[in-house]
């Protein structure tokens, strides 16, 4: 039995580096097999399906998981040697107003003396969903609101940016013969783990959602830091 388990796990091990959320995927499928919820044949089929999916996405998204607090929390520290605290502080507020609309709606705390700004912003990410009709099923991109908390700490000419409380507000359409109703649901990024706990036909959507979220957050960070760096250029006219 141990030999069989090792052989079946090999497709997973080949494509997954052991991390917190990645390990959870392995443990989840292994647990199902050990408890007899899936057969050895089903286990092997799931392993191959997971392996092929990870190849399609170039691996598993590596989220910064904090073991002590059990949350996903990004942390970026950037030094701006030519800019002072006052400029950095105001530049962050400008960036928030540009990207999130009304600053009053997203600004939850600010204190210049202690060097803190806390924002709650919303960005759009995408999911792959199946749209069913009478004769066909098509895969389409669904835009979903992704909300995060941004914690800025200012220390002289440095900024520490922490991003946490990542979650989603998703729209659903309930189509019946005569009525089409719209409703929404809220859930955390942690609810997507483990992906292998969902039916296999939802794995691609969940993985795509995680990859899209990670790319969006890292892109926003890059846009923010580039905006701050362009301070002198803005006033060079």
N, C-alpha and C positions, 0 to 999 in steps of 0.2 A: 504493500500500500504506500509506504514512504517513497519508494522508487517511482511509482506511478504519479504521485503528487508532484515530485520534483520535475518529471518530464512534462507534465501539464503546465507547470508554472514557468517553464523555460521561455515560451513566447512572450510572457509578460516581462520577465527579467531582462530580456534582450532589448526592450525598448523603454523601460522605465528605470530611471535612476531613483534610488530610495530616498524619498523625502516624506514629509508629513502627510500631505494629501495624496501623493502618489502611492505611498505605502498603504493608505486606507483603501485604495482601489484593489490592490493585491489581496489584502486581508479580507476584504468583503467577499470576493469570489471564492477564496480559499475556505472561508467560514461556511459558505453555502454548500460547498462540496463535502466538507467534513461532517456537516449536519445531515447530509443525505438529501438536501433540497434539490440538487442537480446531480445527474449521473456523470460518470467519467467522460462519456461521449459529449454531453452538453458542455461540460467544463472545457474540453478541448476546443469545441466550436466557438465558445465565448472567448477563449484565449486568442484564437486566430482572428476573430472579428475585432477584438480590441487592438491586437497587434497591427492589423491593416489600417485601422482608424488612426492610430498614432503615427503611422507612416504618412498618412494623408495630411496630418497637421504638423508634421516635423517634430513630433514629440509632445510631451505633456507640459502644459503651462506651469511655470515655476512661480507660484505665488509666495510672497514673504509671510510665512506662517509663524506666529509668535507662540511658542509652546507654553510659556509661563501664563499668558493671558488667554490662550486658545482662540486667537482671532487672527485674521489676515490683516496685516498693517504694513503699508509701504512706508519707507523712510528714506528721504533724499536730503543730503547736506551739500550746499553749494556756497563757495566763497566768491565774493564780488569785491576784489581788492580796490577798485577805483570808485566805489560807491559807499556812502555812509548809511547808518541805520535809518535815518529819516527818509532817504530816497527809497530804500528797499521797502520800507513799511508802506509808503504811499503808492509805490509801483505795484505792490500786491493788490491793494484795494482797487487800483485802476484796472488791472487784469481781471479781477473778479467782476467788476461792472461790465466790462466788455464781453466776457464769456458767459455770464450767468444772468444778464439782464439787470433787473432792479437789485441794487446792492442791499436795500432794506430787507428784501425777501430772503437773502441768503446769508447775511452777516449776523452771526449769533453772539459774537463776543469780540471786543477789541480793547487793548490797553497798551498804549505806547510805552509807558514807563517800564512795565514788565516785559515788553516785547512779545505780545501775543495777539494773534488774530485767529478766530475760528469761523470757518465758513461751512455751509451745507449746500453743495451744488448738485445740479442734475445735468447729466450728459446723455446722449443717445448712443446706444450700442445695438448690435443686430443679432438676430437668431435665425436659424434655418428651421422653417416649419413646413409641414405637409398641408397643402390646401386640397381638400377633397371635393370632387364634383361627382356627377352621376356616373361618368365613364372613366375618369382619370384621377390621378393624384400627382400634383406638381409641388416641387420644392421651391419655396420663395423666402425672401428675406423679410423678417418682421422687425420693425423698429421698436425698441424697448427703452424706457427711461431707466437709467442707472444713477442712483444717488450715492454720494459719499460725503464724509466729513473731512474737511481739510484743517489741519492744525499747523499754524505757522509760528515758529519761534525765531526771534531776531536777536543776534548776539554780535554787536559791532557791525562788521561788514559780511556776516554770514547769515544764511537762512537754513533752518531745519524744517522740512516739510514732511508731515506725517499724514497719511491718507488711510482712513479706516471707516467702519460702519457702512460697508459697501452692500447695497441692496438694489432691488428692482421693483418697479411698478409696471406691471404687464397688462396689456389689454387682451381680452378674449371676446370672440364673437360666438354666440350660441345660435346656430341656424337651425330652425325647424321648418316644417312645411309652409307655415304662414307667417312666422315671426322671426325677426333677426334682432337679438338683444346684445348690448355691449356691456361688459363689466370688467373690472380690474382686480388684480390681486397684488399684494405686497409680500416679498420674501427676501431673505438674506442670501448673500453669496454662499454662506455656509450650508444652506439648504440644498445646494447643487451637489454636495459631496455625500457619500461617494457616488460618482456617476454610474458605476456598475450596479448600483442599487435600483436604477431605473430600468425599464424594459430596453432591450438592445436597440430597438428602432428609435429610441430617444437619445442614444449616446452621442450621435453626431451633433445634434442640436445643443446639448448641454456643453459638450467640449468646445463647439464653435462660440457659444456664449461666453465661456471663460476666456478663451483666446481673445475675443473681441474686447472684453473688459480690460484685460491686461494691456493690450495695445493702446486702448483709449487712454488709460491712466498714464502710461509712460509718455504718450504723445502730448497729453496736457501738461505734464511736468516740463517737457522740453520746450513747449510753446511759452510757458510761464517764464522760465529762466532766460529764454531768448528775448522775451519782452523786457525783462529787467535789464539785461545787458545792453539793449538798444536805447537806454535812457539818454545818453549824451548825443546820440544821432538824432533823436527826436527834437532836440533843442539847437541843433546845428543848422540854423537857417538865418 
